[in-house]
Amino acid sequence: MCKKDFINEWYKRGLEMPEEWWELYQIHHIKPCEYGEENTFENLTLVLTTEHQKKLNPWWRAYGGQ
């Protein structure tokens, strides 16, 4: 699911716009596709880009390397 599809589904479900504008967010998989999870709305969440890059990406790289 691409970001555009995610946003469309977000509004379709009646959810409100995030406090920050969409441009400030990245979509993050809750459970990675590498471990058999699907690329569905239910498995995705919004994360501020700064937090995604500072915290989640480094954690995942370290976790995946073990």
C-alpha positions as CSV (number, residue, x, y, z in Angstrom):
1,M,0.0,0.0,0.0
2,C,1.5,3.3,-1.0
3,K,1.2,6.5,1.0
4,K,-1.6,7.9,-1.2
5,D,-3.6,4.7,-0.8
6,F,-3.0,4.8,3.0
7,I,-4.2,8.4,3.2
8,N,-7.3,7.6,1.1
9,E,-8.2,4.7,3.4
10,W,-7.5,6.9,6.4
11,Y,-10.2,9.4,5.3
12,K,-12.5,6.6,4.1
13,R,-12.5,5.2,7.7
14,G,-13.5,8.7,9.0
15,L,-10.2,9.4,10.8
16,E,-9.1,13.0,11.3
17,M,-6.0,14.6,9.8
18,P,-2.9,14.2,12.0
19,E,-1.9,17.2,14.1
20,E,1.0,17.8,11.7
21,W,0.5,17.8,8.0
22,W,0.9,14.6,6.0
23,E,4.2,15.7,4.6
24,L,5.8,15.4,8.0
25,Y,4.9,11.7,8.3
26,Q,6.2,8.4,7.0
27,I,4.2,5.2,7.0
28,H,5.7,2.4,9.1
29,H,5.0,-1.3,9.1
30,I,4.0,-2.5,12.6
31,K,5.1,-6.1,11.7
32,P,7.7,-6.3,8.9
33,C,6.8,-7.8,5.6
34,E,10.1,-9.6,5.8
35,Y,8.5,-11.8,8.5
36,G,5.4,-12.7,6.5
37,E,3.2,-9.8,7.4
38,E,1.1,-8.1,4.8
39,N,1.2,-4.6,3.4
40,T,-2.3,-3.7,4.7
41,F,-3.8,-0.6,6.3
42,E,-4.1,-2.6,9.6
43,N,-0.4,-3.3,9.6
44,L,0.7,0.3,9.0
45,T,0.9,3.3,11.2
46,L,2.0,6.9,10.9
47,V,5.3,8.0,12.4
48,L,6.8,11.5,12.2
49,T,9.6,11.3,9.7
50,T,12.2,12.7,12.3
51,E,11.2,9.9,14.7
52,H,11.2,7.2,12.0
53,Q,14.7,8.1,10.9
54,K,16.2,8.7,14.4
55,K,14.7,5.8,16.3
56,L,12.9,3.2,14.3
57,N,15.2,2.8,11.3
58,P,18.4,2.4,13.5
59,W,16.6,0.0,15.8
60,W,15.4,-2.1,12.9
61,R,18.9,-2.2,11.3
62,A,20.4,-3.3,14.6
63,Y,17.7,-5.9,15.2
64,G,17.9,-7.3,11.7
65,G,21.6,-7.8,11.9
66,Q,21.4,-10.2,14.8
